[in-house]
Amino acid sequence: YLNPTVRRWPLMIVILVFVGIGERSLWMPAIVLACQGLLDSSRTGHARLEALFGHWTSRWLAELSYSLYILHLLVLLPVFAWSIPFTSVSLTAWWLVTLATFAVVLMLSWAVMRWVEEPGILLGKRLLLRPALPQGVRLAE
C-alpha cells in the first residue's frame, strides 16, 4: 500500500474482503499490510524473507511440522483430560502442564521425524532411482 508503483485498489479490495470475513477486527488487514510491507520491493523484500525463513530454526520447524501435526493431539488430549482436576484452580499449574506437554510433543515429533520420516524419504528416493523394468517384462499377475 505504501509503494507508489503498486496499484492500491486491488490491495484495498483484499483488505476489505478480509475485514468482511474476519471478526470485524483489525488483525486481518494488519496481517495483509505486514505481508505487503515484507514484499514491498524485490531486493529488500527478498532479504527480509531470507532473514526470516532462512534461519536454521525456521527450517527445523518446517521439517518438524508434519510430525508435530500428527502427534500433538495424541499427547495433548489425554494429558489435559488427566490434568483438568489439578489445574482448574491455578493458572500457574495450567501453564506448567502446557509447557511440559509442548516439550514432550516436540521431543516425540523430533524422534518420529528422525527415525521414521527421514528413513522413509530416503527409501522413497531410492525406489524412484531404481531402473524401470524393460518394456517386455511384465509383473506376475
C-alpha distance (Angstrom), angle and dihedral (degrees) to the residues before:
residue distance angle dihedral
Y1 . . .
L2 3.78 . .
N3 3.81 93.6 .
P4 3.82 108.0 94.2
T5 3.82 93.3 -153.9
V6 3.81 92.7 59.7
R7 3.77 118.8 84.1
R8 3.74 106.2 -115.2
W9 3.79 102.1 -158.0
P10 3.85 96.8 71.8
L11 3.79 90.0 50.1
M12 3.78 91.5 47.8
I13 3.81 90.2 51.3
V14 3.82 90.0 52.0
I15 3.80 90.8 49.4
L16 3.80 92.2 49.1
V17 3.81 90.8 48.7
F18 3.81 90.5 51.9
V19 3.79 90.7 48.7
G20 3.81 88.4 51.4
I21 3.82 93.0 47.7
G22 3.78 96.0 42.0
E23 3.75 128.9 71.9
R24 3.78 91.7 -86.0
S25 3.76 90.2 -90.4
L26 3.76 130.4 127.6
W27 3.82 94.5 -119.1
M28 3.80 96.8 93.5
P29 3.82 96.2 48.7
A30 3.79 89.4 43.4
I31 3.81 90.3 54.3
V32 3.81 91.2 48.4
L33 3.81 91.6 49.6
A34 3.81 91.6 46.7
C35 3.82 90.6 52.2
Q36 3.78 90.1 47.2
G37 3.81 88.7 50.6
L38 3.80 90.6 52.6
L39 3.77 90.7 53.6
D40 3.80 100.7 35.9
S41 3.78 94.3 121.9
S42 3.76 130.5 15.7
R43 3.81 98.1 -122.8
T44 3.78 100.4 42.7
G45 3.80 93.1 33.1
H46 3.80 91.5 54.8
A47 3.80 91.6 47.3
R48 3.81 91.3 49.9
L49 3.78 92.9 49.0
E50 3.80 91.3 46.3
A51 3.80 90.4 51.4
L52 3.79 91.3 48.4
F53 3.81 101.7 41.4
G54 3.81 101.0 22.7
H55 3.79 94.3 67.9
W56 3.80 115.1 109.1
T57 3.80 92.2 -118.4
S58 3.81 91.2 57.3
R59 3.80 91.7 50.1
W60 3.82 91.8 46.1
L61 3.80 92.4 50.2
A62 3.81 90.2 47.5
E63 3.82 90.4 53.9
L64 3.79 91.0 45.6
S65 3.81 96.2 46.7
Y66 3.82 98.5 89.4
S67 3.81 94.2 50.2
L68 3.77 89.2 45.6
Y69 3.78 90.8 50.9
I70 3.79 92.8 50.0
L71 3.82 97.6 45.0
H72 3.78 106.5 34.8
L73 3.81 97.6 84.8
L74 3.80 92.8 43.5
V75 3.80 88.4 62.7
L76 3.79 101.9 26.1
L77 3.80 100.0 56.4
P78 3.83 99.1 50.1
V79 3.81 93.2 42.3
F80 3.78 94.5 50.0
A81 3.81 92.3 42.7
W82 3.80 88.3 53.8
S83 3.80 94.6 44.0
I84 3.81 100.9 46.7
P85 3.82 94.9 91.7
F86 3.80 91.1 49.8
T87 3.79 99.4 43.1
S88 3.79 101.5 41.0
V89 3.80 91.8 90.8
S90 3.79 100.8 42.6
L91 3.78 130.0 51.0
T92 3.81 89.4 -164.5
A93 3.80 91.4 57.0
W94 3.81 90.3 49.0
W95 3.81 91.0 52.6
L96 3.81 91.8 47.8
V97 3.81 91.4 52.0
T98 3.81 89.9 46.2
L99 3.81 93.9 51.3
A100 3.80 92.9 44.2
T101 3.80 90.5 49.3
F102 3.80 90.6 49.0
A103 3.80 90.7 51.1
V104 3.81 92.2 49.8
V105 3.82 92.3 47.6
L106 3.80 90.6 47.9
M107 3.81 92.6 51.5
L108 3.81 93.4 45.8
S109 3.79 90.8 47.7
W110 3.79 91.0 50.9
A111 3.81 90.5 50.1
V112 3.81 92.0 50.1
M113 3.78 90.8 47.2
R114 3.79 92.6 48.1
W115 3.81 100.4 42.8
V116 3.80 104.1 26.2
E117 3.80 111.8 23.4
E118 3.82 100.0 39.5
P119 3.84 94.9 48.1
G120 3.81 89.1 45.2
I121 3.80 91.4 52.1
L122 3.82 90.9 48.9
L123 3.80 90.9 48.7
G124 3.80 90.6 50.3
K125 3.80 91.2 50.6
R126 3.80 91.2 50.2
L127 3.79 91.1 49.9
L128 3.78 90.7 50.7
L129 3.81 91.7 50.9
R130 3.82 92.6 50.2
P131 3.80 110.6 111.5
A132 3.77 114.8 -101.7
L133 3.80 121.2 -113.1
P134 3.80 115.9 -96.8
Q135 3.82 116.2 -97.9
G136 3.80 94.4 -106.3
V137 3.81 96.2 51.0
R138 3.78 115.7 88.9
L139 3.75 127.5 -170.5
A140 3.80 117.4 -110.9
E141 3.77 111.1 -87.3
